[in-house]
Amino acid sequence: MQTKAVRIGTRGSDLALWQAGAVRDALVANTELAADAIETSIIRTTGDRIQDRALLEAGGKGLFTKEIEEALLSGAIDMAVHSAKDMPTVLPDGLVLAAYLPREDVRDAFIGHAAQSVGDLPEGAVVGTASLRREALLKRARPDLRVELIRGNVPTRLRRVADGDFDATLLAHAGLKRLGLSGHISSLLDVDAFPPACGQGAVVIECREDDVSVRDLLATIDDRPTATAVRCERAFLDVLDGSCRTPIAGHARIEGVDLVFDGLLLAPDGGSVFSERRSGPAAEAATIGASAGRAVRDQAGEEFLARLGIGNASSSDTA
C-alpha cells in the first residue's frame, strides 16, 4: 500500500471542501491510498477575497484558480480540485486536467423570496447573480427584471434572498444538492431555456503534467463520459472566450456512442442570441465543440464579437 501522503489543494468554501472530500473518498475507494494518507490544503484565492465587484472587473474566472495552481507548480500540493466551470481554457504550462468525477445535474435552480419561478416574479423584481450568462438569459426571458450583483458563497446568497435583499437568485442545482440545500429550491430551470455554463456540475482534478504517479492515481477515478462532455464544452468556450467576460452557455451529453452538443452566445442584455447544435462520435468531442464555436462566431459576425471584446479564435489545447 502506498504510504506517501498525497496533498489535495482546494478553496475553503463549503462546496469546495465537499468536492475535495469527494475526490479523497474516490481515491480511497479505487486505489491503495488510505484516508489518512490524503491531506487537504485550503488555499484562499484572489476570487475569494474580492466580494465587492464582478470578477470581470477584477480579471476573470482565473482568479479562483491562480493561487492554487501556483501551489501546484511549486510542489506544495500534488493535485488541485476545482469546479470545472471555474477553469479558464488555457492552463499554465506544466499543468493538465487529469480526471473528472461523475457529473451532477447541470441545470440552474431558481430560489425565490416569494415567487416560485422566473415567470412568477413581479415586474421590476430584483434578481441577484454574479454570472453574465445567467444575467443575459434572465434579461432574454424577462427584460423588465433588474439584475444586480450578488457575491459570496452559497449559504450567503441563500440568506440574502431569504432576508429580502433580492427577490430571487439562480444557483447551480449541483452545488445545492452536494451541500444538502435542495430544500431552498423554488423550481429548476429548463435546460433548453436556461442552458448551463460550460463545465457546470462537473468536478475536475488538476495536476502537474510530469507527475506520473499522481496521474496514474487519478486515472483510476476518471469518469470518461464526464471528461468527454466537458472536453467538448471547453473546446467551444475556447473558440469564443475562455474567461468570464462573455455570456456563453454549452451543454454536451453522451447518447450511445455519439455526443450531442448545444452552444449559445448572447449579448449581455439578452437581445441577440446565436446558437448551434452539433453531434458526432463521442471520440471527436473537442472537434465537435470547436466546430460549433466557429459556427457561432460566423453567425455573430466580427462586429458583434468585437463589441463583446472577443478577438481571434484561440488555438490552445482544451484537454
C-alpha positions as CSV (number, residue, x, y, z in Angstrom):
1,M,0.0,0.0,0.0
2,Q,1.2,3.5,-0.9
3,T,2.3,5.4,2.3
4,K,3.5,8.7,0.9
5,A,0.9,11.4,1.7
6,V,-1.0,12.9,-1.2
7,R,-1.8,16.6,-0.8
8,I,-5.0,18.0,-2.3
9,G,-5.3,21.8,-2.8
10,T,-8.7,23.4,-2.6
11,R,-10.6,26.6,-1.9
12,G,-12.1,26.8,1.6
13,S,-15.8,27.2,0.8
14,D,-18.3,24.5,1.9
15,L,-18.8,23.4,-1.7
16,A,-15.0,23.3,-2.4
17,L,-14.4,21.2,0.7
18,W,-17.2,18.9,-0.3
19,Q,-15.5,18.5,-3.7
20,A,-12.1,17.8,-2.2
21,G,-13.7,15.3,0.1
22,A,-15.4,13.5,-2.8
23,V,-12.0,13.2,-4.6
24,R,-10.4,11.8,-1.4
25,D,-13.2,9.3,-1.0
26,A,-12.9,8.2,-4.6
27,L,-9.2,7.7,-4.3
28,V,-9.6,5.7,-1.1
29,A,-12.2,3.5,-2.8
30,N,-10.3,2.9,-6.0
31,T,-6.6,2.9,-5.1
32,E,-4.4,1.6,-2.3
33,L,-4.3,5.0,-0.6
34,A,-5.6,5.1,2.9
35,A,-7.7,8.0,4.1
36,D,-5.0,9.2,6.5
37,A,-2.5,9.3,3.6
38,I,-4.5,12.1,1.9
39,E,-4.1,15.6,3.2
40,T,-6.3,18.7,2.3
41,S,-4.6,22.1,2.0
42,I,-7.0,25.1,2.0
43,I,-5.8,27.9,-0.3
44,R,-7.5,31.3,-0.3
45,T,-7.7,32.7,-3.8
46,T,-8.0,36.2,-5.1
47,G,-11.5,35.4,-6.2
48,D,-12.4,34.5,-2.6
49,R,-11.1,37.8,-1.3
50,I,-12.9,40.0,-3.9
51,Q,-16.6,40.3,-2.8
52,D,-17.5,43.8,-3.8
53,R,-17.4,43.6,-7.6
54,A,-17.9,41.3,-10.5
55,L,-15.0,39.0,-11.5
56,L,-15.0,40.6,-14.9
57,E,-13.8,43.8,-13.4
58,A,-11.1,42.1,-11.4
59,G,-9.6,39.9,-14.1
60,G,-11.9,36.9,-14.9
61,K,-12.5,33.4,-13.7
62,G,-8.8,32.6,-13.3
63,L,-9.0,34.5,-10.0
64,F,-10.4,31.3,-8.4
65,T,-7.5,29.1,-9.6
66,K,-4.4,31.3,-9.7
67,E,-3.0,30.7,-6.2
68,I,-4.0,27.0,-6.2
69,E,-2.2,26.5,-9.5
70,E,0.9,28.3,-8.1
71,A,0.9,25.9,-5.2
72,L,0.7,23.0,-7.6
73,L,3.5,24.2,-9.7
74,S,5.7,24.9,-6.7
75,G,5.2,21.3,-5.4
76,A,3.3,22.5,-2.2
77,I,0.3,20.3,-3.3
78,D,0.1,17.3,-5.6
79,M,-3.4,17.8,-7.1
80,A,-6.0,20.6,-7.2
81,V,-9.7,20.2,-7.1
82,H,-11.9,22.7,-8.9
83,S,-15.4,23.2,-10.2
84,A,-14.9,22.7,-13.9
85,K,-16.9,25.8,-14.8
86,D,-14.3,27.9,-13.0
87,M,-11.4,26.8,-15.1
88,P,-10.0,29.0,-17.9
89,T,-9.5,27.2,-21.1
90,V,-5.8,28.0,-21.1
91,L,-3.8,26.3,-18.3
92,P,-0.4,27.3,-17.0
93,D,2.5,25.4,-18.7
94,G,3.1,22.2,-17.0
95,L,-0.4,21.6,-15.7
96,V,-3.2,19.3,-17.0
97,L,-6.7,18.4,-16.2
98,A,-6.2,14.8,-15.3
99,A,-9.6,13.5,-14.1
100,Y,-13.3,14.3,-13.6
101,L,-15.8,12.9,-11.1
102,P,-19.2,11.8,-12.4
103,R,-21.2,14.9,-13.3
104,E,-24.2,16.1,-11.3
105,D,-27.4,17.7,-12.7
106,V,-26.3,20.6,-15.0
107,R,-29.5,22.7,-14.5
108,D,-29.8,26.1,-12.8
109,A,-32.1,26.3,-9.8
110,F,-34.4,29.3,-9.1
111,I,-34.5,30.4,-5.5
112,G,-37.3,33.0,-4.9
113,H,-38.1,35.0,-1.8
114,A,-41.8,34.6,-2.7
115,A,-42.0,33.7,-6.4
116,Q,-41.7,30.1,-7.5
117,S,-40.3,30.7,-10.9
118,V,-38.8,33.4,-13.2
119,G,-42.2,33.8,-14.8
120,D,-43.8,34.4,-11.4
121,L,-41.6,37.3,-10.5
122,P,-43.4,40.7,-10.3
123,E,-42.4,43.4,-12.9
124,G,-39.2,45.1,-11.9
125,A,-38.2,42.4,-9.4
126,V,-34.5,42.3,-8.4
127,V,-32.6,39.1,-9.2
128,G,-29.0,38.7,-7.8
129,T,-26.3,36.9,-9.8
130,A,-22.6,37.1,-10.5
131,S,-22.9,35.3,-13.8
132,L,-23.0,37.1,-17.1
133,R,-24.6,34.1,-18.6
134,R,-27.5,34.0,-16.1
135,E,-27.9,37.7,-16.4
136,A,-28.2,37.6,-20.1
137,L,-30.6,34.6,-20.0
138,L,-32.8,36.4,-17.4
139,K,-32.9,39.5,-19.5
140,R,-33.7,37.5,-22.6
141,A,-36.7,35.9,-20.8
142,R,-37.8,38.9,-18.7
143,P,-36.4,42.3,-20.0
144,D,-38.3,44.0,-17.1
145,L,-36.2,42.4,-14.4
146,R,-33.5,44.3,-12.5
147,V,-30.4,42.1,-12.4
148,E,-27.8,43.1,-9.7
149,L,-24.5,41.7,-8.5
150,I,-24.6,39.2,-5.7
151,R,-21.3,37.6,-4.4
152,G,-20.4,35.2,-1.6
153,N,-20.7,31.5,-1.0
154,V,-23.9,29.5,-1.5
155,P,-25.2,29.9,2.1
156,T,-24.6,33.7,1.9
157,R,-26.6,34.0,-1.3
158,L,-29.4,32.0,0.0
159,R,-29.6,34.1,3.2
160,R,-29.7,37.3,1.2
161,V,-32.7,36.1,-0.7
162,A,-34.4,34.8,2.4
163,D,-33.8,38.2,4.1
164,G,-35.4,40.0,1.2
165,D,-32.3,41.8,-0.2
166,F,-33.1,40.2,-3.5
167,D,-36.4,38.8,-4.9
168,A,-34.6,35.8,-6.3
169,T,-31.3,34.3,-7.4
170,L,-30.1,31.5,-9.6
171,L,-27.6,28.9,-8.4
172,A,-26.3,25.6,-9.8
173,H,-28.5,22.7,-8.8
174,A,-25.4,20.5,-8.5
175,G,-23.9,22.7,-5.7
176,L,-27.2,22.8,-3.8
177,K,-27.6,19.1,-4.0
178,R,-24.0,18.4,-2.9
179,L,-24.4,20.7,0.2
180,G,-27.8,19.2,1.1
181,L,-29.5,22.5,0.4
182,S,-32.0,21.4,-2.3
183,G,-34.9,22.3,0.1
184,H,-34.2,26.0,-0.8
185,I,-35.0,25.5,-4.4
186,S,-38.3,27.0,-5.7
187,S,-38.0,25.4,-9.1
188,L,-35.5,24.0,-11.6
189,L,-34.9,25.8,-14.9
190,D,-35.4,24.0,-18.2
191,V,-32.1,23.3,-19.8
192,D,-33.3,24.4,-23.2
193,A,-34.4,27.8,-22.0
194,F,-31.6,28.3,-19.5
195,P,-28.6,26.3,-20.8
196,P,-25.8,25.8,-18.3
197,A,-22.3,27.2,-18.2
198,C,-19.6,25.1,-19.8
199,G,-18.5,22.5,-17.3
200,Q,-21.3,23.1,-14.9
201,G,-21.9,20.3,-12.4
202,A,-18.5,18.7,-13.0
203,V,-15.6,18.4,-10.5
204,V,-12.2,18.3,-12.2
205,I,-8.8,17.4,-10.7
206,E,-5.7,19.2,-12.0
207,C,-2.1,18.1,-11.5
208,R,1.4,18.5,-12.8
209,E,1.9,17.1,-16.3
210,D,5.1,15.3,-15.4
211,D,3.8,13.8,-12.2
212,V,3.3,10.2,-13.5
213,S,2.4,8.7,-10.1
214,V,-0.4,11.2,-9.4
215,R,-1.7,10.9,-13.0
216,D,-1.8,7.2,-12.6
217,L,-3.8,7.6,-9.3
218,L,-6.2,10.0,-10.9
219,A,-6.7,7.7,-14.0
220,T,-8.4,5.2,-11.7
221,I,-11.2,7.7,-10.7
222,D,-11.7,9.5,-14.0
223,D,-15.3,9.4,-15.3
224,R,-14.9,9.2,-19.1
225,P,-18.4,10.3,-20.1
226,T,-18.0,13.5,-18.0
227,A,-14.5,14.1,-19.3
228,T,-15.7,13.7,-22.9
229,A,-18.6,16.0,-22.5
230,V,-16.6,18.7,-20.7
231,R,-13.8,18.5,-23.3
232,C,-16.4,19.4,-25.9
233,E,-17.8,22.3,-23.9
234,R,-14.3,23.7,-23.2
235,A,-13.4,23.5,-26.9
236,F,-16.5,25.5,-27.7
237,L,-15.6,28.0,-25.0
238,D,-12.0,28.2,-26.2
239,V,-13.0,29.2,-29.7
240,L,-15.2,32.0,-28.3
241,D,-13.8,33.3,-25.0
242,G,-12.1,31.4,-22.3
243,S,-12.7,33.8,-19.4
244,C,-15.9,35.1,-17.9
245,R,-16.2,38.2,-20.0
246,T,-18.9,36.9,-22.3
247,P,-22.4,35.3,-21.8
248,I,-21.7,31.8,-23.1
249,A,-23.5,28.5,-22.4
250,G,-22.7,25.0,-23.5
251,H,-24.1,21.6,-22.9
252,A,-22.8,18.3,-24.2
253,R,-24.2,14.9,-23.4
254,I,-23.4,11.3,-24.5
255,E,-26.1,9.4,-26.3
256,G,-24.8,5.9,-27.0
257,V,-21.6,6.2,-29.0
258,D,-22.4,9.8,-30.1
259,L,-22.2,13.2,-28.4
260,V,-24.8,15.9,-28.8
261,F,-23.8,19.5,-28.1
262,D,-25.7,22.7,-27.8
263,G,-23.8,26.0,-27.6
264,L,-25.1,29.6,-27.1
265,L,-23.6,33.0,-27.3
266,L,-25.6,36.0,-26.1
267,A,-25.4,39.8,-25.9
268,P,-25.1,40.9,-22.3
269,D,-28.7,42.3,-22.5
270,G,-30.0,39.1,-23.9
271,G,-31.2,40.9,-27.1
272,S,-29.0,38.9,-29.5
273,V,-28.6,35.2,-29.3
274,F,-26.6,32.9,-31.5
275,S,-26.8,29.1,-31.1
276,E,-25.6,25.9,-32.7
277,R,-26.3,22.2,-32.3
278,R,-23.7,19.7,-33.4
279,S,-23.4,16.0,-33.0
280,G,-21.0,13.2,-33.9
281,P,-18.8,10.4,-32.5
282,A,-18.0,11.0,-28.8
283,A,-14.4,10.3,-29.6
284,E,-14.4,13.6,-31.6
285,A,-15.7,15.7,-28.7
286,A,-13.2,18.5,-29.0
287,T,-13.6,18.8,-32.7
288,I,-17.4,19.0,-32.3
289,G,-17.2,21.7,-29.7
290,A,-14.7,23.7,-31.7
291,S,-16.7,23.5,-34.9
292,A,-19.8,24.7,-33.0
293,G,-17.8,27.6,-31.7
294,R,-16.7,28.6,-35.2
295,A,-20.3,28.3,-36.5
296,V,-21.5,30.6,-33.7
297,R,-18.7,33.1,-34.5
298,D,-19.8,33.1,-38.1
299,Q,-23.4,33.7,-37.1
300,A,-22.5,36.6,-34.8
301,G,-20.1,38.3,-37.1
302,E,-16.9,40.1,-36.2
303,E,-18.5,43.4,-35.4
304,F,-20.7,41.8,-32.7
305,L,-17.7,39.8,-31.4
306,A,-15.6,42.9,-31.2
307,R,-18.2,44.7,-29.1
308,L,-18.0,41.8,-26.7
309,G,-14.2,42.0,-26.6
310,I,-13.8,38.7,-28.4
311,G,-10.7,38.5,-30.6
312,N,-9.5,35.8,-32.9
313,A,-10.3,32.2,-32.1
314,S,-7.9,30.5,-29.7
315,S,-5.9,27.6,-30.8
316,S,-5.0,26.3,-27.3
317,D,-5.3,22.8,-26.2
318,T,-8.6,22.2,-24.3
319,A,-7.8,18.8,-22.8
